[in-house]
Amino acid sequence: MAKAESRIIEGKIALPYRWAMGPVITRFFEEFKNKRIMGTKCPKCKRVLVPARKFCPRCFEDATEWVQVSDKGKVKTWSLITFEFSGQPMEPPYIAGLIDLDGADTAISHFIGGVDLSNIEKAKDKIKIGMTVRAKWRDKPEGDIRDIEYFEPI
Protein backbone atom coordinates (compact mmCIF):
# COMPACT_ATOMS: atom_id res chain seq x y z
CA MET A 1 0.00 0.00 0.00
CA ALA A 2 1.32 3.44 -0.93
CA LYS A 3 2.06 5.90 1.84
CA ALA A 4 -0.47 8.77 1.92
CA GLU A 5 0.60 12.40 2.11
CA SER A 6 -0.28 14.35 5.23
CA ARG A 7 -2.66 17.26 4.98
CA ILE A 8 -3.28 20.18 7.31
CA ILE A 9 -6.73 21.58 7.92
CA GLU A 10 -6.87 25.06 9.40
CA GLY A 11 -9.83 26.57 11.18
CA LYS A 12 -11.07 28.21 14.34
CA ILE A 13 -13.06 26.69 17.14
CA ALA A 14 -15.06 28.84 19.55
CA LEU A 15 -16.13 27.29 22.81
CA PRO A 16 -18.66 29.38 24.70
CA TYR A 17 -19.19 28.17 28.25
CA ARG A 18 -20.91 28.86 31.55
CA TRP A 19 -19.15 27.80 34.73
CA ALA A 20 -21.04 27.19 37.96
CA MET A 21 -18.47 28.27 40.54
CA GLY A 22 -20.15 26.86 43.63
CA PRO A 23 -20.28 28.51 47.05
CA VAL A 24 -16.54 28.41 47.88
CA ILE A 25 -15.21 30.05 44.70
CA THR A 26 -18.19 32.42 44.70
CA ARG A 27 -17.19 33.67 48.17
CA PHE A 28 -13.51 33.77 47.14
CA PHE A 29 -14.36 36.22 44.35
CA GLU A 30 -17.01 38.13 46.33
CA GLU A 31 -14.27 39.02 48.83
CA PHE A 32 -12.36 40.65 45.96
CA LYS A 33 -15.04 43.37 45.94
CA ASN A 34 -13.53 44.49 49.25
CA LYS A 35 -9.97 43.97 48.00
CA ARG A 36 -9.51 40.97 50.27
CA ILE A 37 -7.93 37.64 49.38
CA MET A 38 -9.39 34.82 51.45
CA GLY A 39 -8.31 31.22 51.65
CA THR A 40 -9.73 28.15 53.31
CA LYS A 41 -7.83 26.32 56.04
CA CYS A 42 -7.52 22.56 56.32
CA PRO A 43 -8.49 21.40 59.83
CA LYS A 44 -6.02 18.50 59.66
CA CYS A 45 -2.77 19.78 58.08
CA LYS A 46 -3.52 23.49 58.80
CA ARG A 47 -2.54 24.59 55.28
CA VAL A 48 -4.23 27.75 53.99
CA LEU A 49 -5.44 27.14 50.44
CA VAL A 50 -5.55 30.01 47.94
CA PRO A 51 -7.53 30.09 45.75
CA ALA A 52 -9.99 28.81 48.35
CA ARG A 53 -11.04 25.18 48.04
CA LYS A 54 -13.93 23.20 49.48
CA PHE A 55 -11.59 20.47 50.69
CA CYS A 56 -7.87 19.93 51.19
CA PRO A 57 -6.42 18.06 48.21
CA ARG A 58 -3.85 16.37 50.51
CA CYS A 59 -6.01 15.33 53.44
CA PHE A 60 -9.44 15.23 51.76
CA GLU A 61 -10.86 17.08 54.78
CA ASP A 62 -13.55 19.74 54.34
CA ALA A 63 -11.93 23.18 54.61
CA THR A 64 -14.64 25.31 56.19
CA GLU A 65 -12.55 27.90 58.06
CA TRP A 66 -11.90 31.10 56.10
CA VAL A 67 -8.61 33.00 56.57
CA GLN A 68 -7.60 36.34 55.10
CA VAL A 69 -4.15 36.36 53.49
CA SER A 70 -2.03 39.25 52.32
CA ASP A 71 -2.23 40.67 48.82
CA LYS A 72 1.57 40.73 48.99
CA GLY A 73 3.84 37.77 48.34
CA LYS A 74 6.84 36.37 46.50
CA VAL A 75 7.23 35.22 42.92
CA LYS A 76 7.57 31.43 42.89
CA THR A 77 8.07 31.15 39.13
CA TRP A 78 7.26 33.17 36.04
CA SER A 79 7.10 32.98 32.26
CA LEU A 80 7.37 35.74 29.69
CA ILE A 81 4.80 35.19 26.93
CA THR A 82 5.94 36.70 23.63
CA PHE A 83 3.97 34.74 21.04
CA GLU A 84 0.29 34.76 20.13
CA PHE A 85 -2.01 31.79 20.51
CA SER A 86 -5.74 31.25 20.49
CA GLY A 87 -7.64 32.21 23.63
CA GLN A 88 -4.97 34.47 25.13
CA PRO A 89 -6.13 36.71 27.95
CA MET A 90 -4.22 39.68 26.50
CA GLU A 91 -1.93 40.63 23.66
CA PRO A 92 1.73 39.64 24.13
CA PRO A 93 4.17 40.38 25.56
CA TYR A 94 3.03 39.73 29.13
CA ILE A 95 4.27 37.85 32.17
CA ALA A 96 2.37 35.03 33.87
CA GLY A 97 3.54 33.77 37.22
CA LEU A 98 2.84 31.86 40.40
CA ILE A 99 2.72 34.00 43.52
CA ASP A 100 3.18 32.67 47.07
CA LEU A 101 1.02 35.09 49.03
CA ASP A 102 1.98 35.87 52.63
CA GLY A 103 -0.23 33.70 54.85
CA ALA A 104 -1.06 31.12 52.14
CA ASP A 105 0.45 27.68 51.67
CA THR A 106 -0.41 27.35 47.99
CA ALA A 107 0.44 29.62 45.06
CA ILE A 108 -1.96 31.68 42.98
CA SER A 109 -1.49 32.02 39.24
CA HIS A 110 -1.76 35.55 37.88
CA PHE A 111 -0.07 38.22 35.79
CA ILE A 112 3.04 40.10 36.87
CA GLY A 113 2.95 43.68 35.66
CA GLY A 114 4.29 47.12 36.36
CA VAL A 115 7.37 46.17 34.36
CA ASP A 116 8.34 47.82 31.07
CA LEU A 117 8.24 45.07 28.43
CA SER A 118 9.39 47.25 25.53
CA ASN A 119 12.90 45.88 26.13
CA ILE A 120 12.46 42.20 26.94
CA GLU A 121 16.09 41.66 27.98
CA LYS A 122 15.87 44.43 30.58
CA ALA A 123 12.54 43.04 31.79
CA LYS A 124 14.09 39.59 32.25
CA ASP A 125 16.79 41.18 34.42
CA LYS A 126 14.16 42.90 36.60
CA ILE A 127 11.82 39.95 37.31
CA LYS A 128 13.38 37.47 39.73
CA ILE A 129 12.15 34.37 41.53
CA GLY A 130 11.71 35.33 45.18
CA MET A 131 11.04 39.01 44.48
CA THR A 132 8.26 40.65 46.49
CA VAL A 133 5.11 41.71 44.64
CA ARG A 134 1.76 43.20 45.61
CA ALA A 135 -1.67 43.05 43.98
CA LYS A 136 -2.58 46.02 41.80
CA TRP A 137 -6.33 46.18 42.39
CA ARG A 138 -8.89 47.49 39.92
CA ASP A 139 -10.37 50.83 41.04
CA LYS A 140 -13.91 49.40 41.24
CA PRO A 141 -13.73 45.66 41.98
CA GLU A 142 -16.60 43.56 40.62
CA GLY A 143 -15.91 40.17 42.18
CA ASP A 144 -13.79 38.31 39.64
CA ILE A 145 -10.15 37.41 38.99
CA ARG A 146 -9.67 40.56 36.88
CA ASP A 147 -10.16 42.68 40.03
CA ILE A 148 -6.46 42.06 40.52
CA GLU A 149 -5.04 43.61 37.36
CA TYR A 150 -1.62 42.11 38.08
CA PHE A 151 1.00 41.73 40.79
CA GLU A 152 3.63 44.47 40.69
CA PRO A 153 7.16 44.54 42.14
CA ILE A 154 7.53 46.48 45.40
C-alpha positions as CSV (number, residue, x, y, z in Angstrom):
1,M,0.0,0.0,0.0
2,A,1.3,3.4,-0.9
3,K,2.1,5.9,1.8
4,A,-0.5,8.8,1.9
5,E,0.6,12.4,2.1
6,S,-0.3,14.4,5.2
7,R,-2.7,17.3,5.0
8,I,-3.3,20.2,7.3
9,I,-6.7,21.6,7.9
10,E,-6.9,25.1,9.4
11,G,-9.8,26.6,11.2
12,K,-11.1,28.2,14.3
13,I,-13.1,26.7,17.1
14,A,-15.1,28.8,19.6
15,L,-16.1,27.3,22.8
16,P,-18.7,29.4,24.7
17,Y,-19.2,28.2,28.3
18,R,-20.9,28.9,31.6
19,W,-19.1,27.8,34.7
20,A,-21.0,27.2,38.0
21,M,-18.5,28.3,40.5
22,G,-20.2,26.9,43.6
23,P,-20.3,28.5,47.1
24,V,-16.5,28.4,47.9
25,I,-15.2,30.0,44.7
26,T,-18.2,32.4,44.7
27,R,-17.2,33.7,48.2
28,F,-13.5,33.8,47.1
29,F,-14.4,36.2,44.3
30,E,-17.0,38.1,46.3
31,E,-14.3,39.0,48.8
32,F,-12.4,40.7,46.0
33,K,-15.0,43.4,45.9
34,N,-13.5,44.5,49.3
35,K,-10.0,44.0,48.0
36,R,-9.5,41.0,50.3
37,I,-7.9,37.6,49.4
38,M,-9.4,34.8,51.4
39,G,-8.3,31.2,51.7
40,T,-9.7,28.1,53.3
41,K,-7.8,26.3,56.0
42,C,-7.5,22.6,56.3
43,P,-8.5,21.4,59.8
44,K,-6.0,18.5,59.7
45,C,-2.8,19.8,58.1
46,K,-3.5,23.5,58.8
47,R,-2.5,24.6,55.3
48,V,-4.2,27.7,54.0
49,L,-5.4,27.1,50.4
50,V,-5.5,30.0,47.9
51,P,-7.5,30.1,45.8
52,A,-10.0,28.8,48.3
53,R,-11.0,25.2,48.0
54,K,-13.9,23.2,49.5
55,F,-11.6,20.5,50.7
56,C,-7.9,19.9,51.2
57,P,-6.4,18.1,48.2
58,R,-3.9,16.4,50.5
59,C,-6.0,15.3,53.4
60,F,-9.4,15.2,51.8
61,E,-10.9,17.1,54.8
62,D,-13.5,19.7,54.3
63,A,-11.9,23.2,54.6
64,T,-14.6,25.3,56.2
65,E,-12.5,27.9,58.1
66,W,-11.9,31.1,56.1
67,V,-8.6,33.0,56.6
68,Q,-7.6,36.3,55.1
69,V,-4.2,36.4,53.5
70,S,-2.0,39.2,52.3
71,D,-2.2,40.7,48.8
72,K,1.6,40.7,49.0
73,G,3.8,37.8,48.3
74,K,6.8,36.4,46.5
75,V,7.2,35.2,42.9
76,K,7.6,31.4,42.9
77,T,8.1,31.2,39.1
78,W,7.3,33.2,36.0
79,S,7.1,33.0,32.3
80,L,7.4,35.7,29.7
81,I,4.8,35.2,26.9
82,T,5.9,36.7,23.6
83,F,4.0,34.7,21.0
84,E,0.3,34.8,20.1
85,F,-2.0,31.8,20.5
86,S,-5.7,31.2,20.5
87,G,-7.6,32.2,23.6
88,Q,-5.0,34.5,25.1
89,P,-6.1,36.7,28.0
90,M,-4.2,39.7,26.5
91,E,-1.9,40.6,23.7
92,P,1.7,39.6,24.1
93,P,4.2,40.4,25.6
94,Y,3.0,39.7,29.1
95,I,4.3,37.9,32.2
96,A,2.4,35.0,33.9
97,G,3.5,33.8,37.2
98,L,2.8,31.9,40.4
99,I,2.7,34.0,43.5
100,D,3.2,32.7,47.1
101,L,1.0,35.1,49.0
102,D,2.0,35.9,52.6
103,G,-0.2,33.7,54.8
104,A,-1.1,31.1,52.1
105,D,0.4,27.7,51.7
106,T,-0.4,27.4,48.0
107,A,0.4,29.6,45.1
108,I,-2.0,31.7,43.0
109,S,-1.5,32.0,39.2
110,H,-1.8,35.6,37.9
111,F,-0.1,38.2,35.8
112,I,3.0,40.1,36.9
113,G,2.9,43.7,35.7
114,G,4.3,47.1,36.4
115,V,7.4,46.2,34.4
116,D,8.3,47.8,31.1
117,L,8.2,45.1,28.4
118,S,9.4,47.3,25.5
119,N,12.9,45.9,26.1
120,I,12.5,42.2,26.9
121,E,16.1,41.7,28.0
122,K,15.9,44.4,30.6
123,A,12.5,43.0,31.8
124,K,14.1,39.6,32.2
125,D,16.8,41.2,34.4
126,K,14.2,42.9,36.6
127,I,11.8,40.0,37.3
128,K,13.4,37.5,39.7
129,I,12.1,34.4,41.5
130,G,11.7,35.3,45.2
131,M,11.0,39.0,44.5
132,T,8.3,40.6,46.5
133,V,5.1,41.7,44.6
134,R,1.8,43.2,45.6
135,A,-1.7,43.0,44.0
136,K,-2.6,46.0,41.8
137,W,-6.3,46.2,42.4
138,R,-8.9,47.5,39.9
139,D,-10.4,50.8,41.0
140,K,-13.9,49.4,41.2
141,P,-13.7,45.7,42.0
142,E,-16.6,43.6,40.6
143,G,-15.9,40.2,42.2
144,D,-13.8,38.3,39.6
145,I,-10.1,37.4,39.0
146,R,-9.7,40.6,36.9
147,D,-10.2,42.7,40.0
148,I,-6.5,42.1,40.5
149,E,-5.0,43.6,37.4
150,Y,-1.6,42.1,38.1
151,F,1.0,41.7,40.8
152,E,3.6,44.5,40.7
153,P,7.2,44.5,42.1
154,I,7.5,46.5,45.4
